[in-house]
Structure formats: structure tokens, C-alpha cells
Amino acid sequence: MKKTVDAHGLQDLIVVFGLNQPATLQIMAQTFHSGDPSYAGCLAGVALGLKSYHILELKTFIPADVWEEQMAMHELELEDEVLLKIRQIMEATRKE
């Protein structure tokens, strides 16, 4: 990812996650924005500044037939509390 950011800059790049485990999602989103919080990975201390989104946040940008085929069942599997927690984590990481 660092090579991609170095080559293309930040303005046209985002990270899209499909993870449904809030704790893991938070670590991953923080890693791509502010650097690896555990200081154990290759992005330790490397703040890329990438904005992250969960695929469920991008539903309105995806054609309805594609969403229905690829994501509808996954969306139904998640409880409302998990969906809310995912949205909160993503917005907090993006500092919205």
C-alpha cells in the first residue's frame, strides 16, 4: 500500500473493507490511516492517511443488481448493533 500511495497519491485512493468483526476492522482502518497501532507490521509508524470505508457504507454507489447478487445475503446476516458499531468505527477513523 505504501508503494501505491507513493505512486498515486492520496486523492484518488480509498480502502474498502468487508470485515464484519468490529475490533479487527478498527485495527485495520487505523493501520491504513495512522500506521500500525501495534508497531509490529510493515506499516508501523507509517501514517498513510488513507480513508477507509466498509462496503456497506458504499451501497448507494453500487448497482442494485450487483449488490443483490454479491452483498445482499451478507448484509442480512449482520445484526443492527454490529452495523452501527461498524459505521461508528469507520467514521471515527475518518474523523467525521
N, C-alpha and C positions, 0 to 999 in steps of 0.2 A: 504494500500500500504506500509506503514511503516513496518508492520509485515512481509510482503512478502520480502521487501528489506533486513530486518534484518535476515530473514531465508535463503535467497538465494544469497544475494549479488547483485551487480550491473551488473556484466559482462554478464549475460545471460538474463537480463530483459530490455524491452523497453515498452513504452506506445504508443499505436496506437489509433489515433483519427479518427473519421468520421465526426466531426463537420464541417460545411461549413460557419460559422459565424466567420470571422477573429478576431474580438475583443474577443469573448468568447474563441476561440482557443488559443489566445495568453495568456490569463489569466490561462487557464488550463495547457498549456505547461510550463509556468513559475512556476506554483504551484508544479508540479511534479519534476521540476529541482531544483529550488531555494527556494521553500517554498511559501506558500500562500501570494501573494503581498498585499492582503487586511488585513492580520493579523486577519481574522475573522473565519477561518476554522480550522480544526484539524491539518492541516499542516502549521500553522502559525509559521514561524521561523524554520521550519524543511526542510533543503535542502537535498532532497533525491538524487539529481544528476542524475535522470533518463533521458535518451534521449527519446524524443518524435518524432513520425513520423505521418504524415497524411496518411491515407490508400492509397491515390492517389500517394504518393511517393513510395509505395511498389508494384505497379502494375507489375513490371517485375519479382517479386518473387511469384506471384500468378498464378496458371494455367489458361490459356486463357479461358477455358470453365467455370471455376468458376467465373472469372472476368466478363465474358459476362452475366452470369446468375444473379450475385449478385450486380455488381457495374456499368456496362456499362451505364445504364439509369441515374444513379446518376452523373456520370462523365459528361454526355452530358448536364445536367441541369445547370452546372456551367459556368459562363462567364469567359473569359480568364483573365480579371483583378482580379477576385476573386481567380482563380487558382494561379496566380502569387503572390498575397498577401499571400495566404496560404503557399506557398513554402518559401517565404521570412521570414515569421514568424517562421516557423519550423527551418529553417537553422540558423536564429538569436538565437533562443532559444538553439539550439545545439552548438552554437558558431562556425559555419562552415564558 
